[in-house]
Amino acid sequence: MKLKISFFNPGIFKQDLRQHGWISVIYLLCLLFTLPLEMLLMLSSDDSYYTYYIKELKNYFEISTDLQLLFLFTFPVVAGIFLFRYLQTEASVDMAHSFPVKRKVHYFSHIISGIFMLILPVIITAGFTFIITKLNTDFNKVFTFPELLNWTGIVCLITVFLFLLTVLIGIITGISVVQGVLTSIFLLLPVGILSLLNANLDQLLFGFSSSYFMYENMESLSPLWRFISLPTIPFSVIEITVYSILSIVFLITGKILYDYRHLERSGDAIVFPYLKPIFKYGVTFCMMLLAGSYFASTQYGSTGWLIFGYISGSIIGYIVSEVILQKSWRIINTNMLIGFGGYSIVIVLLYFSLVTDVFGYEKKLPPLDKIEAVYIENGEYLYQGHYGYESRYSSDQSYIQDVRNLHETIIHQKKEVIKGNREIYEPTTLLIYKLKNGKEIAREYEFSNKSFHIELKPVIGSAEYKRSHFPLNIRGKKADQVEIYSNAPISKNLKLTDPKEIEELKKVIEKDYLAQTYEDITSPISTWGRIQFSRSKFSYGEEDDYTDFELTSSYKEVEKWLTDKNYLDRVKVLPTDIIKLEIVKGNNYSEEEHDIQTYFYNSSGKKLEVTDKSLIGDMLAKFSEYDGAANYYVKVVFTGGNEWYVLLREENVPKEIVKNLK
């Protein structure tokens, strides 16, 4: 007795192979070019770089990652479109379903043939890769058989996932072009929606931290972004389970929709009537968010332009979606106006509920006894370490209280903060509370530090803050080389590789860093140099332990150490490097209008030349490049002919010079 498989038809399978087998062949050639051939090219190259590169490889995803990404996210989509292309034209779908074959047989036969054509190239590629790996000792030392199985399994999983997603969308739509576009949109939809929501909530909610939420959620929401990170972050068991479950969901959902699909709907953008409103209002909502965020960002957060963007974006999105669904420009009717009116009412209510803080988001301040730890980053003066990369939480109760006091003051002065001139850069202050229940509360504000200097001083000036933000805490521990550069436009630099000197310098820097006062940290006086710690060697795919920060006049011990080592004149501008200064008094500096050089030459006041080395030395330690309170403009002429334009406040200019410039 012959075994009968009720959901599979060998004839359909063979026809798919004859008609669309070229997809499998090209996919195989591309994969062979990407992995085995690339490995052979590495081995045959005389370039020493490839020898080092091979030794540093940790997995197969690190080989031609970009090409792997391109092919992996192209061929499954192409296969899903072509194998179910017959559904998109009325003649072909009528002919296919005129045969005595059930719909489920059609569906599963095409699914099986598609998966077979996509998985076979992956397995063949894995076979060739295994042979190359085993025959060559260079790769054999790096890669293992379980590593190859992992690559094969992950690529097969993502391939099947993308193929079944494309098929599901192809059953929903009746146009192949729309199927491809919607598949691409769905792959980026979570990240796109999150980006748009964050950009708009950043405009509507006082204190909303869009950067924090984007960093925390972006990578895990898109298969595309997730694959890019595979060379360094392997798939977890949870992720494999999620993708497997989603693939099964796509398969079952596609089968159900295929059974209920009306054959005469071929050619419609959306073939199921109950899905049309989702498409229509989804397009309208996304277009509204896109236009709103665009106009708000280009007009510095203007509420008027934000609302204009919402209105114009909604109208354009609604019209475009109606044109696509109705396949006609004649879309104006009573139902359309009623639908748009209902959508507008919902959006207006949502808008006012956000701007009036109905949900209490803006005023939310966690009780002190529920806070386990706190993190704060102030973006104007201090070393910038990404809060997502290197968390600097503190559980010190007095420190938590000071941060909370700052936050409470910001909330109470909301109107003053919002009124700040958004056309002028204001530093970002990020607050993150880690609560005892495991949750986090993040808020982000932009304001002038001068407006909150009373509240900021006990926070930024505290030993707790400085200890948690010291740049060499983590990233500088493995550094084995140091480079110091002058801040001026002349060639002064020094590179240290002696481990003893590097350790000495680290200790001296830490001493100076922790000894800084709030006034030292927030001083507008420019840095005289920049110091960089890095590693001379690190594995491929491993992030370099690189960190750098600026050296200011408060780093007295560092200057003393450099002087004792006879290094100071190699990294810092000294009066002997300067021929003269030309000074002119003008209006207060505004970095948004002109650069310093323009101010210098546009000032109509008297210009004074200074050649006295002692006076030059006094002013050299007080120069600034960004200071709104400065109104003395200085042209520095170096011995080599280079010029440098800087600023000085009146209190930092010697009295005899001030007198001569009046």
Secondary structure, 3 states (H helix, E strand, C coil): CCCCCCCCCHHHHHHHHHHHHHHHHHHHHHHHHHCHHHHHHHHHCCCHHHHHHHHHCCCHHHCCHHHHHHHHCCHHHHHHHHHCHHHHCHHHHHHHCCCCCCHHHHHHHHHHHHHHHHHHHHHHHHHHHHHHHHHCHHHHHHCCHHHHHHHHHHHHHHHHHHHHHHHHHHHHCCCHHHHHHHHHHHHHHHHHHHHHHHHHHHHHCCCCCHHHHHHHHHHHHCHHHHHHCCCCCCCCHHHHHHHHHHHHHHHHHHHHHHHHCCHHHCCCCCCCHHHHHHHHHHHHHHHHHHHHHHHHHHCCCCHHHHHHHHHHHHHHHHHHHHHHHHCCCCCCCHHHHHHHHHHHHHHHHHHHHHHCCCCCCCCCCCCHHHEEEEEEEECCCCCCCCCCCCCCCECCHHHHHHHHHHHHHHHHCHHHHHCCCCCCCCCEEEEEEEECCCCEEEEEEECCHHHHHHHHHHHHCCHHHHHHHCCCCCCCCCCCEEEEEECCCCCCEEEECCHHHHHHHHHHHHHHHHHCCHHHHHCCCCCCEEEEEECCCCCCCCCCCCEEEEECCCCHHHHHHHHHCCCHHHHCCCHHHEEEEEEEECCCCCCCCCCHHHHHHHCCCCEEEECCHHHHHHHHCCCECCCCCCCEEEEEEECCCCEEEEEECHHHCCHHHHHHCC
